Amino acid sequence: MATAFWRCIIISLILIRANASVAAASNRQTTLPAKIVIGIDGGTESIRACCFNALNGEIIGKPCAVPYQTYHPKPGYAEQNPDDWWNNLGQAVKGALESIEVDDQRGTEVKSRVCAICVDTTCCSVVALDRNQRPLRPSLLWMDARSAPQTVEILKKCKRDPALKVNCNGEGPLSAEWMTPKALWIKQNEPHVWKNAKTICEYQDFINYKLTGKLVASACNAAARWHWNGNECTKDPDQNNRYPGRPISLYKKLNIPELADKLPAQCLSMGGVIGSLTKEAAEHLGLNEETLVAQGGPDAFVGMVGLGCIYPQQLCLITGSSHLHCVVTAKPTTATGSWGAYMGAPLYGTNFAEGGQSSTGSIIRWARKLFGAESLDYSTLDQEAAQIEPGCDGLVALETFQGARTPVTDPLARGALVGLTLSHSRGHVWRALMEAVCFGTRACVDGLEKAGHKCEEIIIAGGTTRSPLWLQMHADVTGKNIILCENIDAPLLGCAILASVGAGVHNSIQDAVKAMVRVSKRIEPNPTVTDIYDKLYQEVYSKLSGSVKSVTHSIAKLRGGASPLEGNHGEKAIISPSVLAADWANMKDEITRCLNAGLSRIHVDIFDGVFIDSPEALTFGPKVRLTRVFLRSIE
């Protein structure tokens, strides 16, 4: 599913849960800055807090992470307890404060210097609250797939609704991650919850309510995942427009017009001040009541702020097992082959559009394992690839091992190596795969530009930053400057930036970014190599996927061999459904096809680098037996 892909990437990549590296970069100041802000990142696995110098963005002390549990009551379900978020938030903030090395007499001084906090969270982790704003049920976590049938219903009933233009110009796909399908699922499947729910909101809104006593939606969440206009929704309602920026026609077509009243009535752009801490919240966090709470948003898009990607024609490239491309654009245009542009996101008055590749770093890991080179570090294989000329002596690859996301959406696309000869070495294959990822990135960038979203520079974060060869290759293939930032933990720094603006330390988010985000490296394309790659891209790579499409689609119908299903009963299937490539709405059909082909083990990659601490984390449920009963369990 398209947008779950983004969230997954954001969990694994933009979130960059490298606490060790953050701690190594932390500034253990003996002289406290005049003003301190706290960035808080509510992720899938834990909630983290970190103190920053509000003026220059330097880390003070260490980040503190407190994990919470995810529950999987049925196949395809993923839930968390909202009270866990709140309880663990207090522990994380207190832990971050305690990490600052000062004596006991200065502990009070530290607290008094914290002027503001800001929270980012997972996007579309949906909560139903009663009249007392208490959870009626566990939250539907962002990765929860139960509303996949509702996405099909929405696209069928509302295909021409203008709100759906952000979903590839209305062509889809629409992710089960988003707010509207989850809300529709609650009404259709838990009518008692729907009836008693005064409020339907997100993790973001729930936490800020607990902090301030005010229920205020983030305009960034609303624009990027609720089908709202992020600029209009911040306006006050009046007699002529009770629901500014809300997709009322969409709700009416789905017979859920009441959703407009259940969602938060007030909406605020990122960086705006929601209010100050309540007495209870201040005690819970160990802070003063005067501490301000600035509006945050989805972890991925707060991370864009933390990377300084806030101006038109800047593209934020988050790399890891997959690639996510978020380009800030002056034009809120939509087009098939890209998601967005989302108006009023990430910041008020801006727009951004998304593209993505399903398998990038994951195919590099696959190749390393396949080569039997797991004892080698990546730099050794990079050195072999560096000896090969661009173009790999006629070897070219397709990186679409897990399907294609943009600019062409094709879940049946597969990877390929074309042009192999006996003269090709391990280094050739390694380089060909690296080049394929870069060619795919260029295709995504070109697709975004064709939709009206031009890109002048690429700000990069994630696993690719550890490979100088691959960084240069990205620059050479795309012809764009590649920018690396000093602080790699973009969501926490993004929260610190928003908090500093809310506290008035900086006059604007733009000023705060200039003061708090520092570029560590700028990589320019080599014109000679770019010319070589441009010819390869135009004459070879761009034609390859179309040339093999009919073959890969035929393989998809025949894959798996011909061994009979009998005799395989009782064997365990390894199910981990992919938010990167799989169409969750059609997962049953995909698994049926595998069963009919005689497979006894199934593994569909999803988690994209996220640490799995137990079998219970598998989204389709633990210890599933591969029998026809399993198929009934996912219907």
LUMMI-381156 format. One line per 3 residues: number of its first residue (from 0); for each residue z, y, x of C-alpha. Coordinates in nm, 2 decimals, padded with zeros to 4 digits, always signed. Example, Ala and Ser with C-alpha at 12.3 -4.5 7.8 and 13.67 -1.06 7.14 Angstrom:
! LUMMI-381156
0	+00.78:-00.45:+01.23  +00.71:-00.11:+01.37
This chain:
! LUMMI-381156
0	+00.00:+00.00:+00.00  -00.11:+00.33:+00.13  +00.19:+00.55:+00.12
3	+00.44:+00.28:+00.18  +00.25:+00.25:+00.51  +00.35:+00.61:+00.58
6	+00.72:+00.54:+00.51  +00.71:+00.23:+00.72  +00.56:+00.42:+01.00
9	+00.81:+00.70:+00.96  +01.10:+00.45:+00.98  +00.96:+00.28:+01.28
12	+00.77:+00.56:+01.46  +00.85:+00.92:+01.37  +01.21:+00.83:+01.32
15	+01.21:+00.69:+01.68  +01.55:+00.54:+01.66  +01.60:+00.57:+02.03
18	+01.96:+00.67:+02.03  +01.99:+00.57:+02.39  +01.72:+00.81:+02.50
21	+01.86:+01.08:+02.29  +02.20:+01.03:+02.44  +02.05:+01.04:+02.79
24	+01.89:+01.38:+02.70  +02.20:+01.52:+02.55  +02.36:+01.83:+02.69
27	+02.73:+01.76:+02.74  +02.82:+02.13:+02.75  +03.16:+02.24:+02.86
30	+03.09:+02.59:+02.72  +03.03:+02.56:+02.34  +02.75:+02.76:+02.20
33	+02.84:+03.04:+01.95  +02.68:+02.85:+01.66  +02.63:+02.48:+01.61
36	+02.41:+02.31:+01.35  +02.41:+01.94:+01.25  +02.10:+01.74:+01.18
39	+02.14:+01.43:+00.96  +01.89:+01.15:+00.93  +01.93:+00.91:+00.64
42	+01.71:+00.62:+00.74  +01.65:+00.27:+00.60  +01.90:+00.10:+00.82
45	+02.16:+00.37:+00.89  +02.25:+00.74:+00.86  +02.27:+00.94:+01.18
48	+02.42:+01.28:+01.27  +02.38:+01.49:+01.58  +02.50:+01.83:+01.68
51	+02.26:+02.09:+01.82  +02.28:+02.44:+01.97  +02.16:+02.65:+01.68
54	+01.99:+02.89:+01.91  +01.78:+02.67:+02.14  +01.79:+02.32:+02.00
57	+01.98:+02.16:+02.29  +02.18:+01.84:+02.19  +02.55:+01.87:+02.20
60	+02.75:+01.55:+02.24  +02.58:+01.23:+02.12  +02.42:+01.12:+01.79
63	+02.63:+00.89:+01.58  +02.47:+00.62:+01.36  +02.65:+00.43:+01.09
66	+02.46:+00.14:+00.93  +02.45:+00.03:+00.57  +02.33:-00.28:+00.39
69	+02.01:-00.34:+00.20  +02.02:-00.59:-00.08  +01.73:-00.81:-00.20
72	+01.83:-00.95:-00.54  +01.48:-01.08:-00.62  +01.15:-01.12:-00.44
75	+00.99:-00.78:-00.39  +01.31:-00.59:-00.46  +01.50:-00.37:-00.21
78	+01.81:-00.18:-00.31  +02.09:+00.02:-00.15  +02.42:+00.14:-00.29
81	+02.42:+00.53:-00.30  +02.80:+00.53:-00.24  +02.73:+00.37:+00.10
84	+02.51:+00.66:+00.19  +02.78:+00.91:+00.11  +03.06:+00.71:+00.27
87	+02.87:+00.65:+00.59  +02.75:+01.02:+00.61  +03.12:+01.12:+00.65
90	+03.17:+00.87:+00.93  +02.84:+00.98:+01.11  +02.92:+01.35:+01.10
93	+03.28:+01.30:+01.22  +03.15:+01.07:+01.50  +02.90:+01.33:+01.62
96	+03.17:+01.59:+01.63  +03.41:+01.36:+01.82  +03.14:+01.29:+02.08
99	+03.16:+01.65:+02.20  +03.38:+01.64:+02.51  +03.64:+01.90:+02.45
102	+04.02:+01.87:+02.45  +04.22:+01.85:+02.14  +04.30:+02.22:+02.13
105	+03.93:+02.30:+02.11  +03.85:+02.05:+01.83  +03.92:+02.31:+01.56
108	+03.69:+02.55:+01.75  +03.40:+02.30:+01.74  +03.44:+02.27:+01.36
111	+03.45:+02.64:+01.31  +03.13:+02.69:+01.50  +02.93:+02.46:+01.28
114	+02.74:+02.71:+01.06  +02.50:+02.48:+00.87  +02.39:+02.12:+00.82
117	+02.06:+01.97:+00.69  +01.98:+01.62:+00.58  +01.65:+01.43:+00.58
120	+01.63:+01.09:+00.40  +01.39:+00.81:+00.32  +01.14:+00.92:+00.07
123	+01.14:+00.78:-00.29  +01.46:+00.59:-00.27  +01.52:+00.65:-00.64
126	+01.86:+00.69:-00.81  +01.95:+00.69:-01.18  +02.26:+00.90:-01.26
129	+02.47:+00.92:-01.57  +02.60:+01.24:-01.73  +02.87:+01.26:-01.47
132	+02.61:+01.22:-01.19  +02.74:+00.88:-01.10  +02.49:+00.60:-01.02
135	+02.40:+00.37:-01.31  +02.25:+00.11:-01.08  +02.17:+00.06:-00.71
138	+01.89:+00.27:-00.58  +01.53:+00.14:-00.57  +01.47:+00.17:-00.20
141	+01.14:+00.33:-00.08  +01.01:-00.02:+00.02  +01.09:-00.17:-00.32
144	+00.77:-00.33:-00.46  +00.87:-00.41:-00.81  +00.67:-00.12:-00.96
147	+00.34:-00.25:-00.83  +00.21:-00.33:-01.18  +00.30:+00.02:-01.29
150	+00.07:+00.17:-01.02  -00.22:-00.02:-01.17  -00.12:+00.10:-01.51
153	-00.10:+00.46:-01.40  -00.44:+00.46:-01.23  -00.60:+00.30:-01.54
156	-00.44:+00.53:-01.79  -00.45:+00.85:-01.59  -00.75:+00.82:-01.36
159	-00.89:+01.16:-01.43  -00.56:+01.34:-01.44  -00.56:+01.62:-01.18
162	-00.22:+01.51:-01.05  -00.38:+01.20:-00.91  -00.63:+01.38:-00.69
165	-00.39:+01.35:-00.40  -00.44:+00.97:-00.42  -00.78:+00.96:-00.25
168	-00.93:+01.21:-00.50  -00.81:+01.00:-00.79  -00.96:+00.67:-00.67
171	-00.64:+00.53:-00.54  -00.46:+00.34:-00.42  -00.13:+00.46:-00.56
174	+00.18:+00.32:-00.39  +00.47:+00.15:-00.56  +00.68:+00.36:-00.33
177	+00.62:+00.68:-00.53  +00.85:+00.84:-00.79  +00.64:+00.80:-01.10
180	+00.58:+00.43:-01.09  +00.94:+00.36:-01.01  +01.05:+00.58:-01.30
183	+00.80:+00.40:-01.53  +00.94:+00.07:-01.42  +01.30:+00.17:-01.51
186	+01.19:+00.28:-01.86  +00.99:-00.04:-01.92  +01.23:-00.29:-01.77
189	+01.57:-00.13:-01.80  +01.56:+00.08:-02.11  +01.94:+00.10:-02.13
192	+01.95:+00.26:-01.78  +01.67:+00.49:-01.88  +01.85:+00.60:-02.20
195	+02.18:+00.67:-02.02  +02.02:+00.84:-01.72  +02.07:+01.21:-01.74
198	+01.91:+01.24:-01.40  +01.64:+01.05:-01.21  +01.64:+01.17:-00.85
201	+01.62:+01.06:-00.48  +01.85:+00.98:-00.20  +01.78:+01.34:-00.08
204	+01.89:+01.50:-00.40  +02.20:+01.27:-00.45  +02.34:+01.35:-00.10
207	+02.28:+01.72:-00.14  +02.45:+01.71:-00.48  +02.75:+01.53:-00.32
210	+02.76:+01.80:-00.05  +02.73:+02.11:-00.27  +02.78:+02.01:-00.63
213	+02.42:+02.13:-00.70  +02.13:+01.91:-00.80  +01.82:+02.05:-00.62
216	+01.50:+01.87:-00.54  +01.31:+01.91:-00.22  +00.97:+02.07:-00.27
219	+00.84:+01.86:+00.01  +00.94:+01.53:-00.16  +00.81:+01.65:-00.49
222	+00.47:+01.76:-00.34  +00.41:+01.45:-00.13  +00.54:+01.17:-00.35
225	+00.61:+01.31:-00.71  +00.26:+01.45:-00.79  +00.41:+01.80:-00.81
228	+00.27:+02.12:-00.68  +00.52:+02.21:-00.41  +00.46:+02.58:-00.43
231	+00.47:+02.62:-00.81  +00.77:+02.39:-00.86  +01.00:+02.63:-00.67
234	+00.95:+02.89:-00.94  +01.20:+02.95:-01.22  +01.10:+02.82:-01.56
237	+01.02:+03.07:-01.84  +00.91:+03.07:-02.20  +00.55:+03.03:-02.11
240	+00.61:+02.75:-01.85  +00.92:+02.53:-01.89  +00.81:+02.30:-01.61
243	+00.64:+02.49:-01.33  +00.44:+02.27:-01.10  +00.52:+01.95:-01.29
246	+00.25:+01.70:-01.39  +00.33:+01.71:-01.76  -00.01:+01.57:-01.87
249	+00.05:+01.27:-01.65  +00.39:+01.20:-01.80  +00.25:+01.23:-02.15
252	-00.03:+00.98:-02.09  +00.23:+00.74:-01.96  +00.46:+00.80:-02.26
255	+00.74:+00.93:-02.04  +00.74:+01.30:-02.12  +01.12:+01.30:-02.09
258	+01.09:+01.24:-01.72  +01.03:+01.61:-01.68  +01.38:+01.67:-01.80
261	+01.54:+01.39:-01.61  +01.41:+01.50:-01.27  +01.60:+01.79:-01.11
264	+01.53:+02.12:-01.28  +01.57:+02.32:-00.96  +01.34:+02.27:-00.66
267	+01.38:+02.44:-00.32  +01.15:+02.44:-00.02  +01.27:+02.30:+00.31
270	+01.49:+02.54:+00.50  +01.62:+02.71:+00.19  +02.00:+02.73:+00.13
273	+02.12:+02.50:-00.14  +02.48:+02.62:-00.11  +02.80:+02.56:+00.09
276	+03.01:+02.25:+00.11  +03.25:+02.17:-00.17  +03.62:+02.13:-00.08
279	+03.58:+01.75:-00.12  +03.27:+01.74:+00.09  +03.42:+01.95:+00.37
282	+03.72:+01.71:+00.39  +03.48:+01.41:+00.39  +03.28:+01.55:+00.68
285	+03.55:+01.71:+00.87  +03.39:+02.06:+00.84  +03.48:+02.39:+00.68
288	+03.39:+02.48:+00.33  +03.19:+02.78:+00.45  +02.94:+02.54:+00.61
291	+02.60:+02.60:+00.46  +02.37:+02.32:+00.35  +01.99:+02.38:+00.41
294	+01.73:+02.19:+00.21  +01.57:+01.90:+00.40  +01.31:+01.65:+00.29
297	+01.14:+01.32:+00.38  +01.22:+01.20:+00.73  +00.86:+01.18:+00.82
300	+00.78:+01.53:+00.72  +01.10:+01.68:+00.86  +00.98:+01.51:+01.17
303	+00.66:+01.72:+01.16  +00.89:+02.03:+01.18  +01.08:+01.87:+01.47
306	+00.75:+01.83:+01.66  +00.64:+02.19:+01.59  +00.35:+02.07:+01.37
309	+00.36:+02.35:+01.11  +00.04:+02.54:+01.16  -00.30:+02.48:+01.02
312	-00.53:+02.27:+01.24  -00.23:+02.09:+01.40  -00.23:+01.71:+01.36
315	+00.09:+01.51:+01.40  +00.01:+01.16:+01.54  +00.29:+00.92:+01.51
318	+00.22:+00.60:+01.70  +00.38:+00.26:+01.73  +00.28:-00.06:+01.56
321	+00.06:+00.16:+01.34  -00.08:+00.51:+01.36  +00.01:+00.79:+01.11
324	-00.20:+01.11:+01.10  -00.06:+01.42:+00.92  -00.27:+01.73:+00.95
327	-00.15:+02.08:+00.84  -00.44:+02.25:+00.66  -00.52:+02.58:+00.50
330	-00.72:+02.41:+00.23  -00.55:+02.20:-00.04  -00.87:+02.00:-00.09
333	-00.88:+01.63:-00.18  -01.13:+01.36:-00.09  -01.19:+00.99:-00.10
336	-01.06:+00.84:+00.22  -00.76:+01.06:+00.27  -00.43:+01.12:+00.10
339	-00.34:+01.47:+00.00  -00.37:+01.75:+00.06  -00.02:+01.81:-00.07
342	+00.03:+02.17:-00.18  +00.36:+02.33:-00.06  +00.43:+02.06:+00.20
345	+00.58:+02.03:+00.45  +00.67:+02.39:+00.40  +00.62:+02.65:+00.13
348	+00.27:+02.80:+00.15  +00.13:+02.52:+00.37  -00.06:+02.20:+00.29
351	-00.10:+01.87:+00.47  -00.31:+01.56:+00.43  -00.26:+01.21:+00.56
354	-00.47:+00.93:+00.72  -00.37:+00.61:+00.89  -00.45:+00.30:+01.08
357	-00.28:-00.03:+00.99  -00.27:-00.20:+01.33  -00.25:-00.02:+01.66
360	+00.04:-00.09:+01.89  +00.08:-00.42:+01.70  -00.25:-00.55:+01.84
363	-00.15:-00.45:+02.19  +00.17:-00.66:+02.15  -00.04:-00.94:+02.00
366	-00.27:-00.94:+02.30  +00.02:-00.94:+02.55  +00.17:-01.24:+02.39
369	-00.17:-01.41:+02.36  -00.23:-01.36:+02.73  +00.10:-01.53:+02.80
372	+00.19:-01.21:+02.98  +00.52:-01.14:+02.80  +00.70:-01.15:+03.14
375	+00.48:-00.86:+03.25  +00.55:-00.50:+03.15  +00.28:-00.30:+02.98
378	+00.22:-00.09:+03.28  +00.08:-00.39:+03.47  -00.17:-00.46:+03.20
381	-00.25:-00.09:+03.19  -00.32:-00.10:+03.56  -00.57:-00.38:+03.51
384	-00.74:-00.18:+03.23  -00.75:+00.13:+03.44  -00.98:-00.05:+03.69
387	-01.24:-00.09:+03.41  -01.49:+00.18:+03.33  -01.50:+00.34:+02.98
390	-01.69:+00.11:+02.75  -01.55:-00.21:+02.91  -01.89:-00.33:+03.05
393	-02.03:-00.38:+02.70  -01.72:-00.51:+02.52  -01.61:-00.33:+02.20
396	-01.34:-00.42:+01.96  -01.23:-00.34:+01.60  -00.86:-00.27:+01.56
399	-00.85:-00.34:+01.19  -00.65:-00.67:+01.23  -00.45:-00.59:+00.92
402	-00.71:-00.42:+00.71  -00.84:-00.06:+00.71  -00.65:+00.23:+00.56
405	-00.86:+00.55:+00.62  -01.12:+00.68:+00.62  -01.24:+00.36:+00.45
408	-00.98:+00.16:+00.26  -01.06:-00.21:+00.29  -00.76:-00.46:+00.28
411	-01.00:-00.74:+00.38  -01.12:-00.58:+00.70  -01.03:-00.77:+01.01
414	-01.04:-00.72:+01.38  -01.32:-00.82:+01.61  -01.43:-00.85:+01.97
417	-01.80:-00.80:+02.02  -02.00:-00.84:+02.34  -01.79:-01.09:+02.52
420	-01.93:-01.25:+02.83  -01.80:-01.48:+03.10  -01.77:-01.18:+03.33
423	-01.51:-01.01:+03.11  -01.15:-01.03:+03.23  -00.81:-00.99:+03.08
426	-00.83:-00.62:+03.18  -01.15:-00.58:+02.98  -01.00:-00.72:+02.66
429	-00.69:-00.51:+02.71  -00.89:-00.19:+02.75  -01.13:-00.27:+02.47
432	-00.83:-00.30:+02.23  -00.69:+00.03:+02.35  -01.02:+00.20:+02.31
435	-01.06:+00.05:+01.96  -00.74:+00.21:+01.85  -00.86:+00.54:+01.99
438	-01.19:+00.51:+01.82  -01.01:+00.43:+01.49  -00.80:+00.75:+01.54
441	-01.11:+00.95:+01.59  -01.25:+00.80:+01.26  -00.94:+00.91:+01.08
444	-00.95:+01.26:+01.23  -01.32:+01.28:+01.14  -01.24:+01.17:+00.79
447	-00.98:+01.43:+00.75  -01.21:+01.70:+00.89  -01.49:+01.59:+00.64
450	-01.23:+01.65:+00.36  -01.19:+02.00:+00.49  -00.88:+01.95:+00.72
453	-00.99:+02.05:+01.07  -00.78:+01.95:+01.37  -00.77:+02.15:+01.70
456	-00.48:+01.97:+01.87  -00.28:+01.65:+01.83  +00.10:+01.64:+01.87
459	+00.19:+01.29:+01.95  +00.51:+01.09:+01.93  +00.60:+00.72:+01.95
462	+00.51:+00.42:+02.16  +00.18:+00.55:+02.29  +00.37:+00.83:+02.49
465	+00.49:+00.56:+02.73  +00.13:+00.48:+02.85  -00.04:+00.76:+03.05
468	-00.37:+00.56:+03.03  -00.36:+00.54:+02.66  -00.26:+00.90:+02.62
471	-00.56:+01.01:+02.82  -00.78:+00.78:+02.63  -00.67:+00.93:+02.30
474	-00.76:+01.28:+02.44  -01.10:+01.16:+02.58  -01.21:+00.97:+02.26
477	-01.10:+01.24:+02.01  -01.20:+01.53:+02.24  -00.87:+01.70:+02.14
480	-00.58:+01.82:+02.35  -00.28:+01.59:+02.33  +00.07:+01.75:+02.32
483	+00.40:+01.58:+02.40  +00.74:+01.73:+02.31  +01.06:+01.73:+02.51
486	+01.28:+01.60:+02.23  +01.14:+01.28:+02.09  +01.38:+01.25:+01.80
489	+01.18:+01.47:+01.57  +01.36:+01.41:+01.24  +01.71:+01.51:+01.38
492	+01.56:+01.81:+01.56  +01.37:+01.91:+01.25  +01.69:+01.91:+01.05
495	+01.85:+02.12:+01.31  +01.56:+02.37:+01.29  +01.59:+02.39:+00.91
498	+01.97:+02.43:+00.93  +01.94:+02.71:+01.19  +01.71:+02.90:+00.96
501	+01.93:+02.85:+00.66  +02.22:+02.98:+00.86  +02.03:+03.29:+00.96
504	+02.03:+03.21:+01.33  +01.65:+03.24:+01.32  +01.46:+03.46:+01.08
507	+01.19:+03.19:+00.99  +01.10:+02.83:+01.06  +00.82:+02.95:+01.28
510	+01.07:+03.15:+01.49  +01.30:+02.85:+01.51  +01.02:+02.62:+01.62
513	+00.93:+02.85:+01.90  +01.29:+02.86:+02.02  +01.39:+02.50:+01.97
516	+01.08:+02.29:+02.02  +00.96:+02.26:+02.38  +00.63:+02.10:+02.50
519	+00.68:+01.86:+02.79  +00.32:+01.78:+02.86  -00.03:+01.88:+02.76
522	-00.32:+01.64:+02.82  -00.67:+01.77:+02.81  -00.98:+01.55:+02.75
525	-01.21:+01.48:+03.05  -01.55:+01.62:+02.94  -01.75:+01.35:+03.13
528	-01.55:+01.06:+02.99  -01.56:+01.23:+02.64  -01.94:+01.23:+02.65
531	-01.94:+00.86:+02.73  -01.70:+00.78:+02.45  -01.89:+01.00:+02.20
534	-02.20:+00.80:+02.26  -02.01:+00.47:+02.22  -01.84:+00.59:+01.90
537	-02.16:+00.71:+01.74  -02.39:+00.43:+01.84  -02.15:+00.13:+01.84
540	-01.80:+00.16:+01.69  -01.90:+00.36:+01.38  -02.16:+00.10:+01.29
543	-01.95:-00.21:+01.37  -01.71:-00.23:+01.07  -02.00:-00.20:+00.83
546	-02.20:-00.46:+01.01  -01.92:-00.72:+01.00  -01.79:-00.63:+00.65
549	-01.98:-00.91:+00.46  -01.86:-01.16:+00.72  -01.50:-01.07:+00.71
552	-01.50:-01.06:+00.33  -01.65:-01.41:+00.33  -01.38:-01.53:+00.58
555	-01.12:-01.39:+00.35  -01.24:-01.62:+00.07  -01.25:-01.93:+00.30
558	-00.97:-01.87:+00.55  -00.69:-02.12:+00.62  -00.87:-02.45:+00.66
561	-00.91:-02.73:+00.41  -00.59:-02.94:+00.43  -00.47:-03.04:+00.08
564	-00.16:-02.87:-00.06  +00.00:-03.21:-00.12  +00.24:-03.30:+00.16
567	+00.33:-02.94:+00.23  +00.59:-02.91:-00.04  +00.93:-02.82:+00.08
570	+00.82:-02.64:+00.40  +00.94:-02.29:+00.44  +00.71:-01.99:+00.40
573	+00.78:-01.69:+00.62  +00.71:-01.40:+00.38  +00.73:-01.04:+00.50
576	+00.48:-00.84:+00.28  +00.29:-00.57:+00.45  +00.33:-00.21:+00.35
579	+00.06:-00.14:+00.62  -00.22:-00.35:+00.49  -00.13:-00.56:+00.19
582	-00.20:-00.45:-00.16  +00.14:-00.53:-00.32  -00.01:-00.51:-00.66
585	-00.23:-00.80:-00.57  +00.01:-00.99:-00.34  +00.01:-01.28:-00.59
588	-00.36:-01.32:-00.56  -00.34:-01.30:-00.18  -00.08:-01.58:-00.16
591	-00.26:-01.79:-00.42  -00.57:-01.78:-00.20  -00.37:-01.90:+00.10
594	-00.21:-02.18:-00.10  -00.54:-02.30:-00.23  -00.67:-02.31:+00.12
597	-00.39:-02.54:+00.21  -00.17:-02.32:+00.43  +00.20:-02.43:+00.47
600	+00.32:-02.12:+00.65  +00.25:-01.76:+00.56  +00.34:-01.45:+00.76
603	+00.22:-01.11:+00.64  +00.34:-00.84:+00.88  +00.53:-00.55:+00.74
606	+00.82:-00.41:+00.92  +00.64:-00.24:+01.20  +00.91:-00.24:+01.46
609	+01.21:-00.20:+01.23  +01.50:-00.41:+01.35  +01.56:-00.69:+01.11
612	+01.93:-00.79:+01.13  +01.92:-01.09:+00.89  +01.68:-01.31:+00.69
615	+01.80:-01.12:+00.38  +01.59:-00.83:+00.50  +01.27:-01.00:+00.41
618	+01.13:-00.81:+00.11  +01.00:-01.11:-00.08  +01.34:-01.28:-00.06
621	+01.50:-01.51:+00.19  +01.44:-01.88:+00.23  +01.15:-01.90:-00.01
624	+01.00:-02.25:-00.06  +00.62:-02.27:-00.05  +00.56:-02.43:-00.38
627	+00.40:-02.33:-00.71  +00.74:-02.22:-00.82  +00.71:-01.94:-00.56
630	+00.40:-01.81:-00.73  +00.58:-01.79:-01.06  +00.86:-01.60:-00.88
633	+00.63:-01.31:-00.78  +00.44:-01.28:-01.11
